[in-house]
Amino acid sequence: MTRSKPLGIGALSKRSGCNIETIRYYERIGLMAAPGRTAGGHRVYDDDLAKRLFFILRSRQLGFSINEIRTLLHMVDGDDMSCVEVMSVTEEHLADVQRKIKDLRKLERVLKDMVAQCSGTEVPECPIVDCLNSAA
């Protein structure tokens, strides 16, 4: 397998679509190892670090929390990782996503009900504002 030329942080940012400060943040919190440096002190990212960043970014797109990603990366980094462990973390995340979807559906129904109560006319009374002012 051929290795790509190491990338500076700007090039990695551009290639990944990830903000430079976010890359530095992932380094500070330990999701990414500190990259090598040039003689001038500039960060250089090899293929492994770039691949790790893409793993983190894809995990974030799927809604995994930083702690869940840390757990997944710990499994990936260890020699004793098993698919069943990764599946367990993913199942927990899926259950959380399903809870959020259920809550969003409830929220949708409440908002639809509020909108349905409004006549949309230019009267000083507004059922939506009344509903928002009422104690839950």
Secondary structure, DSSP 4 states (H G I P E B T S, - for coil): -PPPPPEEHHHHHHHHT--HHHHHHHHHTTSSPPPEE-TTS-EEE-HHHHHHHHHHHHHHHTT--HHHHHHHHHHHHSTT--HHHHHHHHHHHHHHHHHHHHHHHHHHHHHHHHHHH---SS-S--HHHHHHHS--
